[in-house]
């Protein structure tokens, strides 16, 4: 379970707030860093519109940061996220690559504000998040059946709920677009 006592939530919230205004650029930079060092991971995104995936990255980070003080709900969501990633081909060896790209992107966007304390807070958070996601990946059937997964929840309610669309836009500075409807009209 996410243990809010082991994480420096204030540093995580404050540092995330500082990059939200540049969410689009942040997510593009993250994927550029990830694929530059690990081009073999691009295959995992072959059936994904990268703009939608970039939006999911920032929305996921926003939801995680916003729910650090709600560990029980966040733990269940992270396990379903891990199960989902397992189903699309993510293996445990990929997690450190993603973590490295994420930390490097935060360092780039926070500049002089990327201190040892900030780096340690994000490293601790990413390690804990990965651990929980990997628990979900070890037993995907337990987290993918019946209940909505993290991304299904985001897609479903992000597309149908003006309130959630507004929250996602406020937290990430993305304008939520209905990608499914856009692709069905072709």
Backbone as numpy.savetxt, mean C-alpha at the origin, in Angstrom:
# Nx Ny Nz CAx CAy CAz Cx Cy Cz
-0.47 -9.50 15.18 -1.32 -8.32 15.18 -0.43 -7.08 15.18
-0.91 -6.05 14.49 -0.20 -4.78 14.53 -0.22 -4.30 15.96
0.94 -4.01 16.50 1.04 -3.54 17.87 1.45 -2.08 17.83
0.49 -1.21 18.14 0.76 0.22 18.06 1.83 0.65 19.05
2.10 -0.16 20.06 3.12 0.19 21.03 4.53 0.02 20.46
4.67 -0.81 19.43 6.00 -1.05 18.88 6.33 -0.12 17.73
5.37 0.65 17.26 5.58 1.54 16.13 5.55 2.99 16.59
6.34 3.81 15.92 6.32 5.25 16.19 5.26 5.86 15.28
4.02 5.74 15.70 2.88 6.15 14.88 2.93 7.63 14.55
3.33 8.44 15.48 3.39 9.88 15.23 4.34 10.20 14.08
5.50 9.58 14.08 6.47 9.81 13.00 5.91 9.30 11.67
5.27 8.15 11.68 4.68 7.60 10.46 3.59 8.52 9.92
2.71 8.99 10.78 1.63 9.88 10.35 2.19 11.19 9.82
3.12 11.78 10.54 3.68 13.07 10.16 4.44 12.98 8.84
5.26 11.97 8.69 6.05 11.84 7.46 5.15 11.50 6.27
4.14 10.67 6.47 3.23 10.37 5.36 2.47 11.63 4.94
2.05 12.43 5.90 1.34 13.67 5.58 2.18 14.59 4.69
3.48 14.53 4.84 4.37 15.41 4.08 4.52 15.00 2.62
4.18 13.78 2.28 4.31 13.35 0.88 2.95 13.29 0.18
1.86 13.44 0.91 0.53 13.28 0.31 0.27 14.24 -0.83
0.78 15.45 -0.74 0.54 16.42 -1.81 1.22 16.03 -3.11
2.17 15.14 -3.03 2.88 14.68 -4.23 2.67 13.18 -4.43
1.48 12.72 -4.12 1.17 11.29 -4.15 1.40 10.66 -5.52
0.97 11.33 -6.57 1.11 10.76 -7.91 2.59 10.58 -8.24
3.38 11.64 -8.02 4.80 11.57 -8.32 5.49 10.53 -7.43
5.08 10.47 -6.16 5.65 9.50 -5.22 5.45 8.08 -5.73
4.22 7.76 -6.13 3.94 6.39 -6.56 4.65 6.06 -7.87
4.74 7.01 -8.78 5.47 6.77 -10.03 6.94 6.52 -9.71
7.51 7.32 -8.82 8.91 7.15 -8.43 9.13 5.79 -7.77
8.19 5.37 -6.92 8.30 4.07 -6.27 8.40 2.95 -7.31
7.47 2.92 -8.26 7.49 1.85 -9.25 8.71 1.95 -10.17
9.13 3.16 -10.49 10.36 3.31 -11.28 11.55 2.72 -10.55
11.67 3.00 -9.25 12.77 2.45 -8.45 12.68 0.93 -8.38
11.49 0.43 -8.11 11.29 -1.02 -7.99 11.69 -1.74 -9.27
11.18 -1.26 -10.41 11.44 -1.94 -11.68 12.86 -1.71 -12.20
13.49 -0.60 -11.83 14.87 -0.35 -12.26 15.82 -1.38 -11.64
15.57 -1.72 -10.39 16.45 -2.66 -9.69 15.98 -4.11 -9.87
14.67 -4.29 -10.01 14.11 -5.64 -10.12 13.12 -5.72 -11.29
13.64 -5.65 -12.52 12.74 -5.70 -13.68 11.96 -7.01 -13.78
12.45 -8.04 -13.12 11.74 -9.33 -13.14 10.37 -9.24 -12.47
10.13 -8.20 -11.68 8.84 -8.04 -11.02 7.77 -7.45 -11.93
8.18 -6.86 -13.04 7.21 -6.24 -13.95 6.17 -7.24 -14.44
6.55 -8.51 -14.56 5.63 -9.55 -15.03 4.40 -9.66 -14.12
4.58 -9.35 -12.84 3.45 -9.42 -11.90 2.40 -8.35 -12.20
2.78 -7.35 -12.97 1.87 -6.24 -13.27 1.43 -6.22 -14.72
1.66 -7.32 -15.45 1.37 -7.34 -16.88 -0.12 -7.13 -17.19
-1.00 -7.55 -16.30 -2.44 -7.41 -16.54 -3.06 -6.28 -15.72
-2.21 -5.36 -15.29 -2.66 -4.29 -14.41 -2.37 -2.95 -15.07
-3.34 -2.07 -15.03 -3.09 -0.71 -15.49 -2.24 -0.03 -14.42
-1.04 0.39 -14.79 -0.10 0.91 -13.81 -0.65 2.15 -13.09
-1.39 2.99 -13.78 -1.97 4.18 -13.11 -2.91 3.75 -11.98
-3.68 2.70 -12.22 -4.58 2.20 -11.17 -3.77 1.60 -10.02
-2.69 0.89 -10.35 -1.85 0.30 -9.32 -1.15 1.37 -8.50
-0.73 2.44 -9.15 -0.10 3.56 -8.43 -1.10 4.17 -7.45
-2.34 4.28 -7.88 -3.38 4.81 -7.00 -3.60 3.87 -5.82
-3.60 2.57 -6.08 -3.80 1.60 -5.00 -2.66 1.65 -4.00
-1.45 1.88 -4.48 -0.32 2.00 -3.56 -0.56 3.13 -2.57
-0.90 4.29 -3.08 -1.08 5.45 -2.21 -2.32 5.30 -1.32
-3.38 4.76 -1.88 -4.59 4.54 -1.07 -4.30 3.50 0.01
-3.53 2.48 -0.31 -3.17 1.46 0.68 -2.33 2.07 1.79
-1.33 2.86 1.42 -0.51 3.51 2.44 -1.36 4.42 3.32
-2.27 5.17 2.70 -3.14 6.07 3.47 -4.00 5.29 4.44
-4.59 4.20 3.97 -5.47 3.39 4.83 -4.66 2.76 5.96
-3.46 2.28 5.65 -2.62 1.68 6.69 -2.24 2.72 7.73
-1.76 3.87 7.30 -1.34 4.91 8.25 -2.53 5.39 9.07
-3.68 5.56 8.43 -4.86 6.04 9.14 -5.37 5.02 10.17
-5.03 3.75 9.98 -5.55 2.71 10.87 -4.50 2.11 11.80
-3.37 2.75 11.94 -2.34 2.23 12.85 -2.83 2.19 14.29
-3.79 3.03 14.62 -4.34 3.04 15.99 -5.55 2.11 16.11
-5.81 1.35 15.07 -6.91 0.38 15.05 -6.32 -0.98 14.66
-5.47 -1.55 15.51 -4.66 -2.70 15.12 -5.43 -3.96 14.74
-6.57 -4.22 15.36 -7.30 -5.44 15.03 -7.82 -5.40 13.61
-8.44 -4.29 13.23 -8.96 -4.16 11.86 -7.83 -4.15 10.85
-6.75 -3.43 11.18 -5.64 -3.34 10.25 -4.98 -4.70 10.04
-4.84 -5.47 11.08 -4.23 -6.80 10.97 -5.02 -7.67 10.01
-6.33 -7.70 10.15 -7.16 -8.50 9.25 -7.04 -8.00 7.81
-7.05 -6.70 7.61 -6.91 -6.13 6.26 -5.56 -6.49 5.66
-4.50 -6.43 6.46 -3.16 -6.75 5.96 -3.03 -8.23 5.62
-3.67 -9.09 6.40 -3.63 -10.53 6.07 -4.35 -10.78 4.75
-5.47 -10.11 4.52 -6.16 -10.29 3.24 -5.33 -9.71 2.09
-4.62 -8.62 2.35 -3.75 -8.04 1.34 -2.62 -9.01 1.00
-2.06 -9.65 2.01 -1.02 -10.66 1.79 -1.55 -11.85 1.00
-2.76 -12.29 1.34 -3.37 -13.40 0.61 -3.59 -13.04 -0.85
-4.07 -11.83 -1.08 -4.27 -11.35 -2.45 -2.94 -11.35 -3.22
-1.90 -10.80 -2.60 -0.61 -10.74 -3.28 -0.07 -12.15 -3.58
-0.32 -13.09 -2.68 0.08 -14.47 -2.92 -0.63 -15.00 -4.17
-1.91 -14.73 -4.27 -2.70 -15.22 -5.39 -2.24 -14.66 -6.73
-1.68 -13.46 -6.74 -1.22 -12.86 -8.01 0.25 -13.14 -8.28
0.90 -13.96 -7.44 2.25 -14.41 -7.73 3.36 -13.80 -6.91
3.03 -12.97 -5.95 4.06 -12.40 -5.09 4.57 -13.49 -4.15
5.88 -13.58 -4.03 6.49 -14.56 -3.15 7.22 -13.82 -2.02
7.50 -14.51 -0.93 8.14 -13.84 0.22 9.43 -13.10 -0.14
10.17 -13.60 -1.11 11.43 -12.96 -1.51 11.22 -11.58 -2.13
10.00 -11.28 -2.59 9.71 -9.98 -3.19 9.55 -8.87 -2.16
9.15 -9.22 -0.96 8.84 -8.21 0.06 10.02 -7.28 0.38
11.23 -7.80 0.54 12.35 -6.87 0.79 12.61 -5.90 -0.37
12.36 -6.34 -1.61 12.55 -5.47 -2.77 11.58 -4.29 -2.71
10.34 -4.60 -2.38 9.32 -3.56 -2.27 9.66 -2.62 -1.11
10.08 -3.19 -0.01 10.44 -2.37 1.15 11.58 -1.42 0.84
12.59 -1.92 0.13 13.72 -1.07 -0.22 13.28 0.08 -1.12
12.48 -0.23 -2.13 11.99 0.82 -3.04 11.13 1.84 -2.28
10.33 1.36 -1.34 9.48 2.26 -0.57 10.32 3.18 0.31
11.30 2.63 1.01 12.15 3.46 1.87 12.96 4.46 1.04
13.47 4.03 -0.10 14.22 4.95 -0.96 13.34 6.07 -1.48
12.09 5.75 -1.77 11.17 6.77 -2.27 10.83 7.76 -1.17
10.57 7.26 0.04 10.34 8.17 1.16 11.56 9.07 1.38
12.75 8.49 1.33 13.97 9.27 1.54 14.08 10.38 0.49
13.77 10.04 -0.75 13.83 11.02 -1.83 12.84 12.16 -1.59
11.62 11.83 -1.24 10.57 12.84 -1.13 10.61 13.62 0.18
11.18 13.04 1.21 11.28 13.77 2.48 12.58 14.56 2.57
13.55 14.25 1.76 14.80 15.02 1.73 15.45 15.11 3.10
15.73 16.34 3.54 16.39 16.56 4.84 15.54 16.09 6.02
14.27 15.91 5.79 13.40 15.44 6.87 13.42 13.91 7.02
14.16 13.25 6.16 14.36 11.79 6.26 15.50 11.56 7.25
15.13 11.51 8.51 16.11 11.35 9.58 16.26 9.87 9.93
17.22 9.58 10.80 17.39 8.21 11.26 16.10 7.73 11.92
15.46 8.58 12.73 14.21 8.19 13.42 13.10 7.89 12.42
13.00 8.70 11.38 11.96 8.48 10.36 12.23 7.18 9.61
13.48 6.99 9.23 13.83 5.75 8.53 13.53 4.53 9.41
13.90 4.61 10.68 13.66 3.48 11.58 12.17 3.22 11.76
11.37 4.29 11.85 9.92 4.14 12.00 9.32 3.41 10.80
9.73 3.82 9.58 9.20 3.17 8.38 9.75 1.77 8.22
10.99 1.55 8.58 11.55 0.20 8.51 10.82 -0.73 9.47
10.59 -0.28 10.69 9.85 -1.09 11.67 8.43 -1.36 11.17
7.79 -0.33 10.64 6.41 -0.49 10.15 6.38 -1.45 8.97
7.29 -1.28 8.02 7.28 -2.16 6.85 7.56 -3.61 7.25
8.49 -3.80 8.15 8.79 -5.18 8.59 7.58 -5.82 9.26
6.88 -5.07 10.09 5.69 -5.60 10.75 4.57 -5.84 9.75
4.35 -4.90 8.87 3.32 -5.04 7.84 3.61 -6.27 6.97
4.86 -6.43 6.56 5.24 -7.59 5.74 5.00 -8.90 6.47
5.38 -8.92 7.74 5.19 -10.12 8.54 3.71 -10.52 8.59
2.85 -9.56 8.79 1.41 -9.83 8.85 0.88 -10.24 7.48
1.32 -9.55 6.44 0.89 -9.92 5.09 1.33 -11.34 4.75
2.53 -11.70 5.14 3.02 -13.05 4.86 2.23 -14.11 5.62
1.71 -13.77 6.80 0.82 -14.70 7.51 -0.42 -14.96 6.67
-0.96 -13.92 6.07 -2.11 -14.09 5.19 -1.77 -14.87 3.94
-0.57 -14.67 3.42 -0.13 -15.37 2.22 0.06 -16.87 2.47
0.35 -17.24 3.71 0.55 -18.65 4.04 -0.77 -19.42 4.07
-1.87 -18.73 4.23 -3.17 -19.37 4.29 -4.19 -18.51 3.54
-4.01 -18.37 2.21 -4.85 -17.44 1.47 -6.35 -17.76 1.51
-6.69 -19.04 1.56 -8.11 -19.39 1.58 -8.83 -18.83 2.80
-8.11 -18.69 3.89 -8.72 -18.16 5.11 -9.03 -16.67 5.00
-8.35 -15.99 4.08 -8.51 -14.53 4.01 -9.10 -14.06 2.69
-9.34 -14.97 1.74 -9.89 -14.56 0.47 -11.33 -15.01 0.26
-11.80 -15.92 1.04 -13.15 -16.41 0.87 -14.15 -15.58 1.65
-15.31 -15.39 1.09 -16.42 -14.76 1.81 -16.25 -13.29 2.11
-15.21 -12.92 2.78 -14.97 -11.52 3.14 -14.32 -10.79 1.97
-14.53 -9.50 1.92 -13.86 -8.69 0.92 -12.38 -8.58 1.25
-11.54 -8.70 0.23 -10.12 -8.46 0.45 -9.89 -6.95 0.51
-8.72 -6.57 0.89 -8.34 -5.17 0.99 -8.61 -4.43 -0.32
-8.12 -4.97 -1.45 -8.30 -4.30 -2.74 -9.74 -4.37 -3.22
-10.42 -5.47 -2.95 -11.83 -5.54 -3.34 -12.63 -4.48 -2.60
-12.33 -4.31 -1.32 -12.99 -3.28 -0.53 -12.70 -1.91 -1.13
-11.45 -1.66 -1.46 -11.06 -0.38 -2.02 -11.75 -0.16 -3.36
-11.75 -1.17 -4.23 -12.40 -1.04 -5.53 -13.90 -0.86 -5.39
-14.52 -1.71 -4.60 -15.96 -1.67 -4.45 -16.45 -0.36 -3.87
-15.92 -0.01 -2.72 -16.41 1.18 -2.05 -15.81 2.45 -2.62
-14.63 2.35 -3.19 -14.03 3.52 -3.82 -14.81 3.94 -5.05
-15.39 2.95 -5.74 -16.15 3.25 -6.95 -17.59 3.64 -6.63
-18.13 3.15 -5.55 -19.55 3.37 -5.32 -19.87 4.37 -4.22
-18.91 4.68 -3.40 -19.18 5.55 -2.26 -18.54 6.92 -2.44
-19.35 7.95 -2.60 -18.78 9.30 -2.71 -17.97 9.67 -1.47
-18.37 9.18 -0.31 -17.64 9.49 0.92 -16.24 8.91 0.87
-16.14 7.64 0.47 -14.82 7.00 0.41 -14.01 7.59 -0.74
-14.64 7.89 -1.86 -13.93 8.55 -2.95 -13.31 9.85 -2.46
-14.09 10.61 -1.70 -13.60 11.89 -1.18 -12.45 11.67 -0.20
-12.58 10.67 0.69 -11.51 10.39 1.65 -10.23 9.97 0.93
-10.36 9.11 -0.09 -9.18 8.69 -0.84 -8.56 9.91 -1.53
-9.37 10.75 -2.13 -8.85 11.95 -2.79 -8.18 12.87 -1.78
-8.80 13.05 -0.61 -8.21 13.92 0.41 -6.91 13.36 0.95
-6.85 12.05 1.17 -5.67 11.43 1.76 -4.53 11.27 0.77
-4.86 11.01 -0.48 -3.80 10.68 -1.44 -3.65 11.73 -2.54
-4.61 12.63 -2.66 -4.63 13.64 -3.72 -4.80 13.01 -5.10
-5.33 11.81 -5.14 -5.72 11.18 -6.39 -7.19 11.49 -6.62
-7.56 11.57 -7.87 -8.96 11.63 -8.22 -9.35 10.20 -8.59
-10.28 9.62 -7.86 -10.66 8.24 -8.09 -11.42 8.15 -9.40
-10.94 7.27 -10.25 -11.62 7.05 -11.53 -12.14 5.63 -11.53
-13.25 5.43 -12.17 -13.83 4.11 -12.27 -13.19 3.39 -13.44
-12.09 2.68 -13.17 -11.33 2.02 -14.22 -12.14 0.91 -14.89
-12.94 0.20 -14.12 -13.73 -0.88 -14.70 -14.69 -0.33 -15.74
-15.42 0.71 -15.39 -16.39 1.31 -16.32 -15.68 1.86 -17.55
-14.52 2.46 -17.37 -13.78 3.02 -18.49 -13.38 1.93 -19.48
-12.99 0.76 -18.96 -12.56 -0.33 -19.83 -13.73 -1.09 -20.44
-14.86 -1.09 -19.76 -16.03 -1.79 -20.30 -16.64 -1.04 -21.47
-16.38 0.24 -21.59 -17.01 1.03 -22.65 -16.32 0.85 -23.99
-15.19 0.15 -24.04 -14.48 -0.04 -25.32 -15.17 -1.07 -26.17
